[in-house]
Amino acid sequence: MTKHSVAVIGAGKLGEVVLSGLLRAGWPPHQLLATTRRPERAAELSEKYGIRPVLNLTAVTQADVLAVAVKPQDAAKLLEDWGMKVPPGKLVVSLCAGLPTSFFTARLPGGIPVVRVMTNTPAFVDQAMTVISAGAYATEEHLALTEEIFQPLGATLRVPESQQDAVTALSGSGPAYFYLLVEAMIDAGILLGLPRQVAHELVVQTAIGSAQMLRDSGEHPVKLREAVTSPAGTTIAAIHELEKHGVRAAFLTALEAARDRASEIAVQMAPGTK
């Protein structure tokens, strides 16, 4: 099957992850383009992946899909340079965290479809949670193509764009919450007298195994937790302390704060388009 040509505009770390995923999924290198600010970065990507580094305007005219992976604060200037030069028939995929599709639609010719994507850092190990939302003019075909592009990086899910700020709070920022929990548990292990490396190995493997059980068993997390929680045992003693200190409530308010901050950032960077 013929693959659509894809240009990653702003091929930094995240853009490189997308490129490498496409290559693993069978995209021919000649169907992949990348733009960068620095010539040495362009040479690095070309040598490493066999893809063609090009100028932004070349990417816009030659590729079927334009995956915009620049920092959100750089998007307005980028689109000012070439946004209105995008020919009909292109698909714009935004990886710019926090920017609504209306931000792009306002800076593109009428009728250009835009799809908004929020992924997370486990993309670096092909375990991302990538969430896709349709903007103006985006059809089922555009959403399916976007899924095809991001499936090599992990799982994909569709939600209405109105839920993207909540997605950012839950899965976009989500890895940081787990790292904080792991860090705290390792410190607890040290407090209990374990060497740091031993505590690290115990906690990391426990996290990996628990995540795999959640995914593979299909059981509700409550059932899995109850299976480890014996009457008057060690686990319930620990959970009692966690509940007493409001850990569950802290997660609820923390994610609300993250959601609200995502909305604030979007308004700051794209006033009037939220």
C-alpha positions in Angstrom: 0.0 0.0 0.0 1.3 3.4 -0.9 2.2 5.5 2.1 1.3 9.2 2.4 4.3 11.5 2.5 4.9 13.0 5.9 6.9 16.1 6.9 7.8 16.7 10.5 8.1 20.4 10.9 10.4 21.1 13.8 12.1 17.7 14.1 13.4 18.0 17.7 13.3 15.1 20.2 9.6 14.5 19.8 9.7 14.9 16.0 12.5 12.4 15.8 10.5 9.9 17.8 7.7 10.3 15.2 10.1 9.8 12.3 11.7 6.7 13.8 8.2 5.3 14.5 7.1 5.8 10.9 10.2 4.1 9.6 9.6 1.1 11.9 6.0 1.0 10.6 7.2 0.6 7.0 7.2 4.2 5.7 9.9 4.5 3.0 12.6 7.0 3.9 11.9 8.9 0.6 8.3 9.6 1.8 9.6 11.3 5.0 10.7 14.9 5.2 12.0 16.9 8.2 12.7 20.5 8.9 15.1 21.9 11.5 16.5 25.2 12.6 20.1 24.0 12.6 21.9 22.6 9.5 23.9 20.2 11.8 20.7 18.7 13.1 19.4 18.2 9.6 22.6 16.4 8.7 22.3 14.2 11.8 18.7 13.1 10.9 19.6 12.5 7.3 22.6 10.3 8.2 20.7 8.4 11.0 17.5 7.7 9.2 18.1 8.3 5.5 15.3 10.9 5.3 15.4 14.2 3.4 15.8 17.4 5.4 14.2 20.4 3.6 13.1 23.9 4.2 9.7 24.6 5.7 8.2 25.9 2.5 9.4 22.8 0.6 7.9 20.5 3.2 4.6 22.4 2.9 4.4 22.0 -0.8 5.7 18.4 -1.2 4.3 16.4 1.8 0.8 15.1 2.2 0.8 15.4 6.0 2.4 18.3 7.9 3.1 17.2 11.4 3.9 20.4 13.4 6.2 19.6 16.3 7.6 22.9 17.3 7.2 24.5 20.8 3.8 26.1 21.2 5.3 29.5 21.7 7.0 29.2 18.3 3.9 28.1 16.3 2.6 31.6 15.5 5.8 32.8 13.9 6.1 29.5 12.0 2.6 29.8 10.6 3.1 33.4 9.8 5.9 32.4 7.5 4.1 29.7 5.5 0.6 29.0 6.9 -1.3 30.7 4.1 0.8 29.0 1.5 -0.4 25.5 2.4 -2.0 24.0 -0.8 -5.4 22.3 -0.8 -5.5 18.6 0.0 -2.9 18.7 2.8 -3.5 17.5 6.4 -2.0 19.5 9.3 -1.4 17.5 12.5 -0.5 19.6 15.5 1.7 18.2 18.3 1.9 21.6 19.9 0.7 21.1 23.5 -2.1 23.4 24.5 -2.9 25.0 21.1 -6.5 24.4 19.9 -7.1 23.5 16.3 -8.8 26.9 15.8 -5.3 28.5 16.4 -4.2 26.7 13.2 -7.4 27.1 11.2 -7.2 30.9 11.7 -3.7 30.9 10.1 -4.3 28.4 7.3 -6.3 28.7 4.0 -10.0 27.8 4.3 -10.8 24.1 4.2 -7.4 22.8 5.4 -8.1 20.0 7.9 -6.4 20.1 11.3 -6.0 17.2 13.7 -4.8 17.8 17.3 -2.6 15.3 18.9 -1.4 14.9 22.6 1.1 12.2 23.2 3.5 11.6 26.1 7.1 10.8 26.8 6.7 6.9 26.8 6.7 7.4 23.0 10.5 7.2 23.4 10.0 3.4 24.2 7.0 2.8 22.0 4.6 2.9 24.9 2.9 6.3 24.4 -0.7 7.2 25.0 -1.6 9.3 22.0 -4.9 11.1 22.0 -6.4 12.5 18.8 -9.0 15.1 18.2 -10.6 16.3 15.0 -10.6 20.0 14.2 -12.4 21.9 11.5 -12.7 20.1 8.2 -11.1 16.9 9.6 -12.9 13.7 8.3 -12.8 10.1 9.4 -10.1 9.5 6.7 -7.9 12.2 8.3 -8.3 10.7 11.8 -7.6 7.2 10.5 -4.4 8.5 8.8 -3.3 10.2 12.0 -3.8 7.0 13.9 -1.7 5.1 11.4 1.1 7.6 11.9 1.1 7.4 15.7 0.2 3.7 16.3 3.9 2.7 16.1 4.6 4.8 19.2 2.0 3.0 21.4 -1.8 3.2 21.9 -4.1 5.7 20.3 -7.5 7.0 21.4 -9.9 9.6 20.0 -11.7 12.2 22.1 -13.6 15.4 21.4 -11.2 18.4 21.4 -13.1 19.8 24.4 -11.5 17.1 26.5 -7.9 17.7 25.4 -7.1 19.8 28.5 -8.2 17.0 30.7 -6.1 14.6 28.6 -3.1 16.8 29.0 -3.6 16.7 32.8 -4.1 13.0 33.0 -1.8 11.3 30.4 0.2 14.2 28.9 1.6 15.1 32.4 0.9 11.6 33.8 4.4 10.1 33.5 5.7 12.8 35.9 3.2 11.7 38.6 4.4 8.1 38.4 8.0 9.2 38.5 7.3 11.2 41.6 5.6 8.2 43.2 8.5 5.9 42.3 10.9 8.5 43.7 9.0 8.6 47.0 8.8 4.8 47.3 12.6 4.5 46.6 13.2 7.1 49.4 10.9 5.1 51.7 13.0 2.0 50.9 16.2 3.8 51.9 14.4 5.0 55.1 13.7 1.4 55.9 17.3 0.5 55.5 17.6 -0.8 52.0 20.5 0.3 49.7 19.4 2.8 47.1 20.1 0.5 44.1 18.1 -2.3 45.8 15.2 0.0 46.5 15.3 1.3 43.0 15.2 -2.1 41.4 12.4 -3.3 43.7 10.2 -0.3 43.0 10.8 -0.1 39.2 10.1 -3.7 38.6 7.0 -3.6 40.9 5.7 -0.6 38.8 6.4 -2.4 35.5 4.7 -5.6 36.7 1.7 -3.8 38.2 1.2 -1.8 35.0 1.3 -5.0 32.9 -1.2 -6.7 35.2 -3.5 -3.7 34.8 -3.3 -3.8 31.0 -3.3 -7.6 30.5 -5.8 -8.8 33.1 -8.6 -6.4 32.3 -9.4 -6.3 36.0 -10.5 -3.1 37.7 -7.6 -1.6 39.8 -9.7 -2.0 42.9 -9.8 -5.8 42.5 -6.1 -6.0 41.9 -5.4 -3.9 45.0 -7.8 -5.9 47.1 -6.0 -9.1 46.0 -2.9 -7.7 47.8 -4.7 -6.3 50.8 -5.2 -8.9 53.5 -7.2 -8.3 56.7 -5.0 -6.7 59.4 -2.0 -7.0 57.1 0.9 -4.8 56.1 -0.7 -3.5 52.9 -3.9 -2.2 54.6 -1.7 -0.5 57.3 0.1 1.4 54.6 -3.1 2.3 52.7 -4.6 3.5 55.9 -1.7 6.0 56.3 -2.0 7.1 52.6 -5.7 7.7 53.0 -5.2 9.5 56.3 -2.8 11.9 54.6 -5.2 12.6 51.8 -3.2 11.1 48.9 -6.3 10.2 46.8 -7.8 13.7 47.3 -4.4 15.2 46.5 -4.4 13.5 43.1 -7.9 14.8 42.4 -7.0 18.4 43.1 -3.6 18.1 41.4 -5.1 16.9 38.2 -7.8 19.6 38.3 -4.9 22.2 38.7 -3.1 20.7 35.7 -6.3 20.8 33.6 -6.9 24.4 34.6 -3.3 25.4 33.9 -3.5 23.8 30.4 -6.6 26.0 29.7 -4.8 29.1 30.9 -1.7 28.4 28.8 -3.9 27.9 25.7 -5.6 31.3 26.3 -2.2 33.0 26.8 -0.8 31.6 23.6 -3.9 31.7 21.5 -6.1 34.5 22.8 -9.6 34.5 21.3 -9.2 31.0 19.8 -10.0 28.8 22.7 
